[in-house]
Amino acid sequence: MILNFLYVGLGGALGAVSRLGINEIFERISFTSFPLSTLLINVLGCFFIGLYLGINIPVKDSFYYFFIIGFLGSFTTMSAFTHQTILMFNSNLISAVSYIMLTIFLSIFATYFGTLITR
């Protein structure tokens, strides 16, 4: 059990650092205030979860705790999504609604596609 906490902690640290790195890159190259990095991160996270679900019957092994719970748990977060959505609601309602719809649709599609390509 203690090992599972270590796996989650290590995966979580790497997921958080990866998320920060992608955000930093997008801040430097982005030409818009639309939160493309958060959208990309959430879609990628859903795709990887889909791959895992397609390959494995979810077994709570060391990889599960490290990658699914730890890495992807800190890599993809609803808090960033909701925070950015509220900021957009205050300035551009159409962008906010578009962001919500894109995030939901692309995240579900990415999870499905991840499971589909593993069959």
The first five atom37 places (N, CA, C, CB, O) and aatype in JSON, in Angstrom:
{
  "aatype": [12, 9, 10, 2, 13, 10, 18, 19, 7, 10, 7, 7, 0, 10, 7, 0, 19, 15, 1, 10, 7, 9, 2, 6, 9, 13, 6, 1, 9, 15, 13, 16, 15, 13, 14, 10, 15, 16, 10, 10, 9, 2, 19, 10, 7, 4, 13, 13, 9, 7, 10, 18, 10, 7, 9, 2, 9, 14, 19, 11, 3, 15, 13, 18, 18, 13, 13, 9, 9, 7, 13, 10, 7, 15, 13, 16, 16, 12, 15, 0, 13, 16, 8, 5, 16, 9, 10, 12, 13, 2, 15, 2, 10, 9, 15, 0, 19, 15, 18, 9, 12, 10, 16, 9, 13, 10, 15, 9, 13, 0, 16, 18, 13, 7, 16, 10, 9, 16, 1],
  "atom_mask": [
    [1, 1, 1, 1, 1],
    [1, 1, 1, 1, 1],
    [1, 1, 1, 1, 1],
    [1, 1, 1, 1, 1],
    [1, 1, 1, 1, 1],
    [1, 1, 1, 1, 1],
    [1, 1, 1, 1, 1],
    [1, 1, 1, 1, 1],
    [1, 1, 1, 0, 1],
    [1, 1, 1, 1, 1],
    [1, 1, 1, 0, 1],
    [1, 1, 1, 0, 1],
    [1, 1, 1, 1, 1],
    [1, 1, 1, 1, 1],
    [1, 1, 1, 0, 1],
    [1, 1, 1, 1, 1],
    [1, 1, 1, 1, 1],
    [1, 1, 1, 1, 1],
    [1, 1, 1, 1, 1],
    [1, 1, 1, 1, 1],
    [1, 1, 1, 0, 1],
    [1, 1, 1, 1, 1],
    [1, 1, 1, 1, 1],
    [1, 1, 1, 1, 1],
    [1, 1, 1, 1, 1],
    [1, 1, 1, 1, 1],
    [1, 1, 1, 1, 1],
    [1, 1, 1, 1, 1],
    [1, 1, 1, 1, 1],
    [1, 1, 1, 1, 1],
    [1, 1, 1, 1, 1],
    [1, 1, 1, 1, 1],
    [1, 1, 1, 1, 1],
    [1, 1, 1, 1, 1],
    [1, 1, 1, 1, 1],
    [1, 1, 1, 1, 1],
    [1, 1, 1, 1, 1],
    [1, 1, 1, 1, 1],
    [1, 1, 1, 1, 1],
    [1, 1, 1, 1, 1],
    [1, 1, 1, 1, 1],
    [1, 1, 1, 1, 1],
    [1, 1, 1, 1, 1],
    [1, 1, 1, 1, 1],
    [1, 1, 1, 0, 1],
    [1, 1, 1, 1, 1],
    [1, 1, 1, 1, 1],
    [1, 1, 1, 1, 1],
    [1, 1, 1, 1, 1],
    [1, 1, 1, 0, 1],
    [1, 1, 1, 1, 1],
    [1, 1, 1, 1, 1],
    [1, 1, 1, 1, 1],
    [1, 1, 1, 0, 1],
    [1, 1, 1, 1, 1],
    [1, 1, 1, 1, 1],
    [1, 1, 1, 1, 1],
    [1, 1, 1, 1, 1],
    [1, 1, 1, 1, 1],
    [1, 1, 1, 1, 1],
    [1, 1, 1, 1, 1],
    [1, 1, 1, 1, 1],
    [1, 1, 1, 1, 1],
    [1, 1, 1, 1, 1],
    [1, 1, 1, 1, 1],
    [1, 1, 1, 1, 1],
    [1, 1, 1, 1, 1],
    [1, 1, 1, 1, 1],
    [1, 1, 1, 1, 1],
    [1, 1, 1, 0, 1],
    [1, 1, 1, 1, 1],
    [1, 1, 1, 1, 1],
    [1, 1, 1, 0, 1],
    [1, 1, 1, 1, 1],
    [1, 1, 1, 1, 1],
    [1, 1, 1, 1, 1],
    [1, 1, 1, 1, 1],
    [1, 1, 1, 1, 1],
    [1, 1, 1, 1, 1],
    [1, 1, 1, 1, 1],
    [1, 1, 1, 1, 1],
    [1, 1, 1, 1, 1],
    [1, 1, 1, 1, 1],
    [1, 1, 1, 1, 1],
    [1, 1, 1, 1, 1],
    [1, 1, 1, 1, 1],
    [1, 1, 1, 1, 1],
    [1, 1, 1, 1, 1],
    [1, 1, 1, 1, 1],
    [1, 1, 1, 1, 1],
    [1, 1, 1, 1, 1],
    [1, 1, 1, 1, 1],
    [1, 1, 1, 1, 1],
    [1, 1, 1, 1, 1],
    [1, 1, 1, 1, 1],
    [1, 1, 1, 1, 1],
    [1, 1, 1, 1, 1],
    [1, 1, 1, 1, 1],
    [1, 1, 1, 1, 1],
    [1, 1, 1, 1, 1],
    [1, 1, 1, 1, 1],
    [1, 1, 1, 1, 1],
    [1, 1, 1, 1, 1],
    [1, 1, 1, 1, 1],
    [1, 1, 1, 1, 1],
    [1, 1, 1, 1, 1],
    [1, 1, 1, 1, 1],
    [1, 1, 1, 1, 1],
    [1, 1, 1, 1, 1],
    [1, 1, 1, 1, 1],
    [1, 1, 1, 1, 1],
    [1, 1, 1, 1, 1],
    [1, 1, 1, 1, 1],
    [1, 1, 1, 0, 1],
    [1, 1, 1, 1, 1],
    [1, 1, 1, 1, 1],
    [1, 1, 1, 1, 1],
    [1, 1, 1, 1, 1],
    [1, 1, 1, 1, 1]
  ],
  "atom_positions": [
    [[0.82, -1.2, 0.0], [0.0, 0.0, 0.0], [0.86, 1.26, 0.0], [-0.93, 0.0, 1.2], [0.55, 2.21, -0.72]],
    [[1.91, 1.3, 0.76], [2.78, 2.47, 0.79], [3.42, 2.7, -0.58], [3.87, 2.31, 1.87], [3.59, 3.84, -1.0]],
    [[3.77, 1.61, -1.26], [4.32, 1.75, -2.61], [3.34, 2.44, -3.55], [4.7, 0.37, -3.17], [3.75, 3.23, -4.39]],
    [[2.05, 2.15, -3.4], [1.05, 2.8, -4.26], [1.07, 4.32, -4.06], [-0.35, 2.25, -3.96], [0.92, 5.06, -5.03]],
    [[1.24, 4.77, -2.84], [1.34, 6.21, -2.58], [2.58, 6.8, -3.25], [1.37, 6.49, -1.06], [2.53, 7.91, -3.78]],
    [[3.66, 6.07, -3.21], [4.88, 6.54, -3.88], [4.7, 6.61, -5.38], [6.06, 5.62, -3.54], [5.15, 7.56, -6.02]],
    [[4.05, 5.6, -5.96], [3.78, 5.61, -7.4], [2.91, 6.81, -7.78], [3.1, 4.31, -7.83], [3.18, 7.5, -8.76]],
    [[1.87, 7.04, -7.01], [0.98, 8.18, -7.29], [1.74, 9.49, -7.14], [-0.25, 8.16, -6.35], [1.59, 10.39, -7.97]],
    [[2.55, 9.61, -6.1], [3.31, 10.83, -5.88], [4.3, 11.12, -6.99], [0.0, 0.0, 0.0], [4.4, 12.25, -7.47]],
    [[5.03, 10.1, -7.4], [6.0, 10.28, -8.48], [5.31, 10.59, -9.8], [6.87, 9.03, -8.62], [5.71, 11.5, -10.52]],
    [[4.26, 9.84, -10.1], [3.49, 10.11, -11.32], [2.88, 11.49, -11.29], [0.0, 0.0, 0.0], [2.88, 12.2, -12.3]],
    [[2.34, 11.88, -10.14], [1.73, 13.2, -10.0], [2.72, 14.32, -10.21], [0.0, 0.0, 0.0], [2.41, 15.32, -10.85]],
    [[3.91, 14.16, -9.66], [4.95, 15.19, -9.85], [5.31, 15.32, -11.32], [6.21, 14.85, -9.02], [5.42, 16.43, -11.84]],
    [[5.5, 14.19, -11.99], [5.86, 14.24, -13.41], [4.72, 14.79, -14.27], [6.24, 12.84, -13.9], [4.96, 15.52, -15.23]],
    [[3.48, 14.44, -13.92], [2.33, 14.97, -14.65], [2.2, 16.48, -14.5], [0.0, 0.0, 0.0], [1.92, 17.19, -15.46]],
    [[2.41, 16.96, -13.28], [2.31, 18.4, -13.03], [3.4, 19.17, -13.76], [2.39, 18.69, -11.53], [3.14, 20.23, -14.33]],
    [[4.62, 18.65, -13.75], [5.73, 19.3, -14.45], [5.49, 19.27, -15.96], [7.08, 18.61, -14.1], [5.79, 20.24, -16.66]],
    [[4.96, 18.17, -16.47], [4.65, 18.08, -17.89], [3.59, 19.09, -18.29], [4.19, 16.67, -18.26], [3.7, 19.75, -19.33]],
    [[2.58, 19.21, -17.46], [1.52, 20.19, -17.73], [2.09, 21.6, -17.76], [0.4, 20.08, -16.65], [1.78, 22.38, -18.66]],
    [[2.92, 21.93, -16.78], [3.53, 23.26, -16.74], [4.38, 23.5, -17.99], [4.39, 23.41, -15.48], [4.33, 24.58, -18.57]],
    [[5.15, 22.5, -18.4], [5.99, 22.65, -19.59], [5.18, 22.93, -20.83], [0.0, 0.0, 0.0], [5.53, 23.8, -21.63]],
    [[4.08, 22.19, -21.01], [3.22, 22.43, -22.18], [2.59, 23.8, -22.11], [2.13, 21.34, -22.28], [2.51, 24.5, -23.12]],
    [[2.13, 24.21, -20.93], [1.55, 25.55, -20.78], [2.56, 26.64, -21.11], [1.04, 25.76, -19.36], [2.23, 27.62, -21.78]],
    [[3.79, 26.48, -20.65], [4.84, 27.47, -20.92], [5.13, 27.57, -22.42], [6.14, 27.1, -20.16], [5.27, 28.67, -22.94]],
    [[5.2, 26.44, -23.09], [5.44, 26.44, -24.54], [4.31, 27.16, -25.26], [5.59, 25.0, -25.08], [4.56, 27.99, -26.13]],
    [[3.07, 26.85, -24.9], [1.94, 27.48, -25.57], [1.87, 28.98, -25.29], [0.65, 26.82, -25.13], [1.47, 29.75, -26.16]],
    [[2.26, 29.4, -24.08], [2.27, 30.83, -23.79], [3.25, 31.59, -24.68], [2.63, 31.07, -22.32], [3.01, 32.73, -25.05]],
    [[4.34, 30.93, -25.02], [5.36, 31.58, -25.86], [4.96, 31.62, -27.33], [6.68, 30.86, -25.73], [5.29, 32.58, -28.03]],
    [[4.25, 30.61, -27.81], [3.96, 30.53, -29.24], [2.51, 30.87, -29.58], [4.27, 29.16, -29.74], [2.18, 31.0, -30.76]],
    [[1.64, 31.03, -28.59], [0.23, 31.24, -28.85], [-0.04, 32.65, -29.35], [-0.58, 30.97, -27.6], [0.6, 33.62, -28.93]],
    [[-0.98, 32.74, -30.25], [-1.39, 34.01, -30.81], [-2.78, 34.41, -30.33], [-1.36, 33.94, -32.33], [-3.35, 35.39, -30.81]],
    [[-3.32, 33.66, -29.37], [-4.67, 33.9, -28.9], [-4.73, 33.7, -27.38], [-5.67, 32.98, -29.61], [-3.86, 33.07, -26.79]],
    [[-5.77, 34.24, -26.77], [-5.97, 34.02, -25.34], [-6.79, 32.77, -25.08], [-6.66, 35.23, -24.71], [-7.0, 32.39, -23.93]],
    [[-7.27, 32.11, -26.15], [-8.01, 30.86, -26.02], [-7.09, 29.82, -25.4], [-8.55, 30.37, -27.4], [-5.96, 29.66, -25.86]],
    [[-7.53, 29.1, -24.36], [-6.66, 28.17, -23.64], [-6.4, 26.86, -24.39], [-7.26, 27.86, -22.29], [-6.85, 25.79, -23.97]],
    [[-5.68, 26.96, -25.5], [-5.38, 25.79, -26.31], [-4.58, 24.74, -25.56], [-4.63, 26.2, -27.55], [-4.79, 23.54, -25.76]],
    [[-3.67, 25.17, -24.69], [-2.84, 24.2, -23.98], [-3.68, 23.33, -23.05], [-1.74, 24.92, -23.18], [-3.46, 22.12, -22.98]],
    [[-4.62, 23.91, -22.33], [-5.47, 23.12, -21.45], [-6.35, 22.17, -22.25], [-6.33, 24.03, -20.57], [-6.56, 21.02, -21.86]],
    [[-6.86, 22.64, -23.37], [-7.67, 21.79, -24.24], [-6.84, 20.61, -24.73], [-8.22, 22.59, -25.42], [-7.28, 19.47, -24.66]],
    [[-5.63, 20.88, -25.22], [-4.74, 19.83, -25.71], [-4.4, 18.83, -24.6], [-3.45, 20.44, -26.28], [-4.45, 17.62, -24.8]],
    [[-4.05, 19.34, -23.44], [-3.69, 18.49, -22.3], [-4.85, 17.57, -21.92], [-3.27, 19.35, -21.1], [-4.65, 16.38, -21.7]],
    [[-6.05, 18.12, -21.83], [-7.2, 17.31, -21.44], [-7.53, 16.26, -22.5], [-8.41, 18.19, -21.19], [-7.88, 15.13, -22.16]],
    [[-7.44, 16.62, -23.77], [-7.71, 15.66, -24.84], [-6.65, 14.57, -24.86], [-7.77, 16.37, -26.22], [-6.97, 13.39, -25.0]],
    [[-5.38, 14.94, -24.71], [-4.31, 13.94, -24.66], [-4.49, 12.99, -23.48], [-2.94, 14.62, -24.56], [-4.34, 11.78, -23.61]],
    [[-4.83, 13.55, -22.33], [-5.05, 12.72, -21.15], [-6.18, 11.73, -21.37], [0.0, 0.0, 0.0], [-6.07, 10.57, -20.98]],
    [[-7.26, 12.18, -21.98], [-8.38, 11.28, -22.28], [-7.97, 10.2, -23.28], [-9.57, 12.06, -22.82], [-8.37, 9.04, -23.15]],
    [[-7.17, 10.58, -24.26], [-6.69, 9.6, -25.24], [-5.86, 8.52, -24.56], [-5.87, 10.29, -26.33], [-6.03, 7.33, -24.83]],
    [[-4.95, 8.92, -23.67], [-4.11, 7.95, -22.99], [-4.92, 7.04, -22.05], [-3.03, 8.66, -22.19], [-4.62, 5.85, -21.92]],
    [[-5.94, 7.6, -21.41], [-6.8, 6.76, -20.59], [-7.56, 5.78, -21.47], [-7.79, 7.63, -19.78], [-7.74, 4.62, -21.1]],
    [[-7.99, 6.24, -22.65], [-8.66, 5.34, -23.59], [-7.75, 4.21, -24.05], [0.0, 0.0, 0.0], [-8.18, 3.07, -24.15]],
    [[-6.48, 4.55, -24.33], [-5.52, 3.5, -24.7], [-5.38, 2.47, -23.6], [-4.15, 4.12, -25.02], [-5.4, 1.26, -23.85]],
    [[-5.25, 2.95, -22.39], [-5.1, 2.05, -21.24], [-6.32, 1.15, -21.09], [-4.88, 2.85, -19.94], [-6.19, -0.06, -20.88]],
    [[-7.51, 1.74, -21.2], [-8.74, 0.96, -21.06], [-8.89, -0.06, -22.19], [-9.95, 1.88, -21.03], [-9.41, -1.15, -21.99]],
    [[-8.43, 0.32, -23.38], [-8.52, -0.59, -24.51], [-7.55, -1.75, -24.42], [0.0, 0.0, 0.0], [-7.85, -2.84, -24.92]],
    [[-6.41, -1.54, -23.81], [-5.38, -2.57, -23.71], [-5.62, -3.46, -22.5], [-3.99, -1.95, -23.63], [-5.43, -4.68, -22.58]],
    [[-6.03, -2.89, -21.41], [-6.14, -3.61, -20.14], [-7.54, -3.56, -19.58], [-5.17, -3.04, -19.13], [-8.26, -2.57, -19.73]],
    [[-7.9, -4.63, -18.93], [-9.01, -4.54, -18.0], [-8.41, -3.8, -16.82], [-9.64, -5.98, -17.61], [-7.39, -4.24, -16.28]],
    [[-9.01, -2.67, -16.39], [-8.36, -1.9, -15.34], [-7.96, -2.72, -14.12], [-9.26, -0.78, -14.92], [-8.81, -3.14, -13.32]],
    [[-6.68, -2.95, -13.99], [-6.1, -3.67, -12.86], [-5.31, -2.64, -12.07], [-5.2, -4.88, -13.33], [-4.53, -1.87, -12.64]],
    [[-5.49, -2.63, -10.79], [-4.8, -1.64, -9.96], [-3.39, -2.13, -9.63], [-5.6, -1.37, -8.67], [-3.09, -2.52, -8.5]],
    [[-2.54, -2.09, -10.66], [-1.14, -2.47, -10.48], [-0.29, -1.21, -10.36], [-0.65, -3.35, -11.66], [-0.83, -0.1, -10.3]],
    [[1.02, -1.37, -10.31], [1.91, -0.21, -10.13], [1.78, 0.79, -11.27], [3.36, -0.67, -10.0], [1.82, 2.0, -11.04]],
    [[1.62, 0.31, -12.51], [1.45, 1.22, -13.64], [0.18, 2.03, -13.49], [1.43, 0.45, -14.96], [0.19, 3.23, -13.76]],
    [[-0.9, 1.41, -13.08], [-2.17, 2.09, -12.87], [-2.01, 3.24, -11.88], [-3.24, 1.11, -12.37], [-2.44, 4.36, -12.14]],
    [[-1.39, 2.96, -10.74], [-1.21, 4.01, -9.73], [-0.28, 5.12, -10.21], [-0.67, 3.4, -8.43], [-0.53, 6.3, -9.96]],
    [[0.8, 4.74, -10.89], [1.76, 5.73, -11.37], [1.18, 6.57, -12.51], [3.03, 5.03, -11.84], [1.2, 7.8, -12.44]],
    [[0.67, 5.91, -13.55], [0.3, 6.63, -14.77], [-1.13, 7.16, -14.74], [0.47, 5.73, -15.96], [-1.36, 8.34, -15.01]],
    [[-2.09, 6.31, -14.42], [-3.5, 6.73, -14.49], [-3.85, 7.67, -13.34], [-4.42, 5.51, -14.47], [-4.34, 8.77, -13.55]],
    [[-3.59, 7.22, -12.11], [-3.95, 8.04, -10.96], [-2.97, 9.2, -10.77], [-3.99, 7.18, -9.69], [-3.39, 10.35, -10.61]],
    [[-1.67, 8.92, -10.8], [-0.66, 9.94, -10.54], [-0.44, 10.89, -11.7], [0.0, 0.0, 0.0], [-0.8, 12.07, -11.63]],
    [[0.14, 10.37, -12.79], [0.53, 11.23, -13.91], [-0.68, 11.92, -14.55], [1.27, 10.42, -14.97], [-0.74, 13.14, -14.6]],
    [[-1.65, 11.11, -15.03], [-2.79, 11.72, -15.72], [-3.69, 12.49, -14.76], [-3.6, 10.65, -16.43], [-4.34, 13.45, -15.16]],
    [[-3.72, 12.06, -13.5], [-4.52, 12.79, -12.52], [-4.03, 14.21, -12.29], [0.0, 0.0, 0.0], [-4.84, 15.11, -12.06]],
    [[-2.73, 14.42, -12.36], [-2.21, 15.78, -12.19], [-2.0, 16.48, -13.53], [-0.9, 15.75, -11.41], [-1.97, 17.71, -13.59]],
    [[-1.85, 15.71, -14.58], [-1.66, 16.29, -15.93], [-2.94, 16.95, -16.41], [-1.2, 15.21, -16.93], [-2.92, 18.06, -16.95]],
    [[-4.06, 16.27, -16.24], [-5.36, 16.81, -16.65], [-6.14, 17.19, -15.4], [-6.15, 15.78, -17.51], [-6.29, 16.39, -14.49]],
    [[-6.63, 18.41, -15.37], [-7.41, 18.84, -14.21], [-8.62, 19.65, -14.64], [-6.54, 19.67, -13.25], [-8.54, 20.48, -15.54]],
    [[-9.72, 19.39, -13.99], [-10.91, 20.18, -14.25], [-10.78, 21.59, -13.7], [-12.15, 19.5, -13.66], [-11.43, 22.51, -14.19]],
    [[-9.96, 21.78, -12.69], [-9.85, 23.11, -12.1], [-9.31, 24.12, -13.11], [-8.94, 23.07, -10.87], [-9.78, 25.26, -13.14]],
    [[-8.34, 23.75, -13.92], [-7.84, 24.67, -14.93], [-8.91, 24.95, -15.97], [-6.57, 24.1, -15.61], [-9.09, 26.09, -16.4]],
    [[-9.62, 23.91, -16.38], [-10.7, 24.06, -17.35], [-11.78, 25.02, -16.84], [-11.32, 22.69, -17.68], [-12.19, 25.94, -17.55]],
    [[-12.23, 24.79, -15.61], [-13.31, 25.64, -15.09], [-12.83, 27.07, -14.84], [-13.86, 25.04, -13.8], [-13.57, 28.02, -15.07]],
    [[-11.61, 27.22, -14.37], [-11.06, 28.56, -14.14], [-10.99, 29.35, -15.44], [-9.66, 28.48, -13.49], [-11.42, 30.5, -15.5]],
    [[-10.46, 28.73, -16.48], [-10.33, 29.42, -17.76], [-11.7, 29.7, -18.37], [-9.49, 28.6, -18.73], [-11.89, 30.72, -19.04]],
    [[-12.66, 28.81, -18.15], [-14.01, 29.03, -18.67], [-14.65, 30.24, -18.0], [-14.88, 27.78, -18.44], [-15.26, 31.07, -18.68]],
    [[-14.51, 30.36, -16.69], [-15.08, 31.51, -15.98], [-14.45, 32.81, -16.46], [-14.9, 31.36, -14.46], [-15.14, 33.8, -16.66]],
    [[-13.13, 32.8, -16.65], [-12.46, 34.0, -17.17], [-13.0, 34.37, -18.55], [-10.93, 33.79, -17.24], [-13.21, 35.55, -18.84]],
    [[-13.23, 33.38, -19.4], [-13.76, 33.66, -20.73], [-15.21, 34.13, -20.68], [-13.66, 32.42, -21.6], [-15.6, 35.0, -21.46]],
    [[-16.01, 33.58, -19.77], [-17.4, 34.04, -19.63], [-17.44, 35.54, -19.37], [-18.11, 33.28, -18.51], [-18.35, 36.22, -19.84]],
    [[-16.48, 36.04, -18.62], [-16.45, 37.46, -18.29], [-16.08, 38.34, -19.46], [-15.49, 37.7, -17.17], [-16.39, 39.53, -19.46]],
    [[-15.42, 37.78, -20.48], [-14.99, 38.62, -21.59], [-15.58, 38.22, -22.95], [-13.5, 38.59, -21.68], [-15.77, 39.08, -23.81]],
    [[-15.86, 36.94, -23.14], [-16.33, 36.5, -24.45], [-17.17, 35.23, -24.3], [-15.13, 36.26, -25.41], [-16.63, 34.13, -24.21]],
    [[-18.47, 35.41, -24.29], [-19.4, 34.3, -24.07], [-19.28, 33.24, -25.17], [-20.83, 34.82, -24.01], [-19.35, 32.04, -24.88]],
    [[-19.11, 33.65, -26.41], [-19.01, 32.68, -27.51], [-17.75, 31.82, -27.36], [-18.99, 33.42, -28.87], [-17.81, 30.61, -27.58]],
    [[-16.64, 32.42, -27.0], [-15.42, 31.64, -26.77], [-15.6, 30.65, -25.62], [-14.23, 32.57, -26.49], [-15.17, 29.51, -25.7]],
    [[-16.24, 31.1, -24.55], [-16.45, 30.23, -23.39], [-17.31, 29.02, -23.75], [-17.1, 31.02, -22.24], [-16.97, 27.9, -23.4]],
    [[-18.4, 29.25, -24.44], [-19.28, 28.15, -24.84], [-18.57, 27.23, -25.82], [-20.59, 28.69, -25.45], [-18.7, 26.01, -25.74]],
    [[-17.81, 27.79, -26.76], [-17.05, 26.99, -27.71], [-16.03, 26.12, -26.99], [-16.34, 27.89, -28.73], [-15.86, 24.94, -27.32]],
    [[-15.36, 26.69, -26.02], [-14.36, 25.96, -25.24], [-14.99, 24.8, -24.49], [-13.66, 26.89, -24.27], [-14.43, 23.7, -24.46]],
    [[-16.13, 25.03, -23.87], [-16.84, 23.96, -23.15], [-17.2, 22.84, -24.11], [-18.11, 24.52, -22.46], [-16.95, 21.67, -23.82]],
    [[-17.79, 23.18, -25.23], [-18.24, 22.17, -26.19], [-17.05, 21.4, -26.78], [-19.05, 22.83, -27.31], [-17.11, 20.18, -26.9]],
    [[-15.99, 22.11, -27.15], [-14.8, 21.45, -27.7], [-14.17, 20.51, -26.68], [-13.78, 22.48, -28.16], [-13.79, 19.39, -27.01]],
    [[-14.05, 20.97, -25.45], [-13.43, 20.14, -24.42], [-14.21, 18.86, -24.19], [-13.32, 20.92, -23.1], [-13.64, 17.78, -24.13]],
    [[-15.51, 18.99, -24.07], [-16.33, 17.81, -23.81], [-16.3, 16.86, -25.02], [-17.79, 18.22, -23.5], [-16.04, 15.67, -24.86]],
    [[-16.55, 17.38, -26.2], [-16.6, 16.53, -27.39], [-15.25, 15.88, -27.68], [-17.03, 17.34, -28.6], [-15.18, 14.66, -27.86]],
    [[-14.18, 16.67, -27.71], [-12.87, 16.12, -28.05], [-12.35, 15.16, -26.98], [-11.88, 17.25, -28.25], [-11.67, 14.19, -27.3]],
    [[-12.66, 15.43, -25.72], [-12.21, 14.53, -24.65], [-12.91, 13.18, -24.73], [-12.46, 15.16, -23.29], [-12.27, 12.14, -24.58]],
    [[-14.21, 13.18, -24.97], [-14.93, 11.92, -25.13], [-14.45, 11.19, -26.38], [-16.46, 12.17, -25.2], [-14.23, 9.98, -26.34]],
    [[-14.29, 11.92, -27.48], [-13.8, 11.3, -28.71], [-12.41, 10.72, -28.52], [-13.79, 12.32, -29.85], [-12.13, 9.61, -28.99]],
    [[-11.53, 11.43, -27.85], [-10.16, 10.95, -27.64], [-10.15, 9.67, -26.81], [-9.3, 12.04, -26.95], [-9.39, 8.74, -27.1]],
    [[-10.98, 9.61, -25.78], [-11.06, 8.39, -24.97], [-11.58, 7.23, -25.83], [-11.97, 8.6, -23.73], [-11.03, 6.13, -25.78]],
    [[-12.61, 7.47, -26.58], [-13.17, 6.42, -27.46], [-12.13, 5.99, -28.5], [-14.45, 6.93, -28.16], [-11.94, 4.79, -28.72]],
    [[-11.46, 6.94, -29.14], [-10.46, 6.63, -30.15], [-9.32, 5.83, -29.55], [-9.93, 7.9, -30.79], [-8.81, 4.9, -30.18]],
    [[-8.92, 6.18, -28.35], [-7.86, 5.43, -27.66], [-8.24, 3.97, -27.46], [0.0, 0.0, 0.0], [-7.41, 3.08, -27.65]],
    [[-9.5, 3.73, -27.06], [-9.93, 2.34, -26.89], [-10.1, 1.65, -28.23], [-11.25, 2.28, -26.1], [-9.82, 0.46, -28.36]],
    [[-10.54, 2.38, -29.23], [-10.79, 1.81, -30.56], [-9.51, 1.31, -31.22], [-11.45, 2.84, -31.46], [-9.5, 0.23, -31.81]],
    [[-8.44, 2.07, -31.13], [-7.21, 1.67, -31.83], [-6.46, 0.53, -31.15], [-6.29, 2.86, -31.96], [-5.51, -0.02, -31.71]],
    [[-6.89, 0.18, -29.95], [-6.23, -0.92, -29.27], [-6.91, -2.26, -29.57], [-6.21, -0.68, -27.78], [-6.43, -3.3, -29.12]],
    [[-7.98, -2.24, -30.3], [-8.72, -3.49, -30.61], [-8.15, -4.17, -31.82], [-10.19, -3.22, -30.83], [-8.63, -5.22, -32.22]]
  ]
}
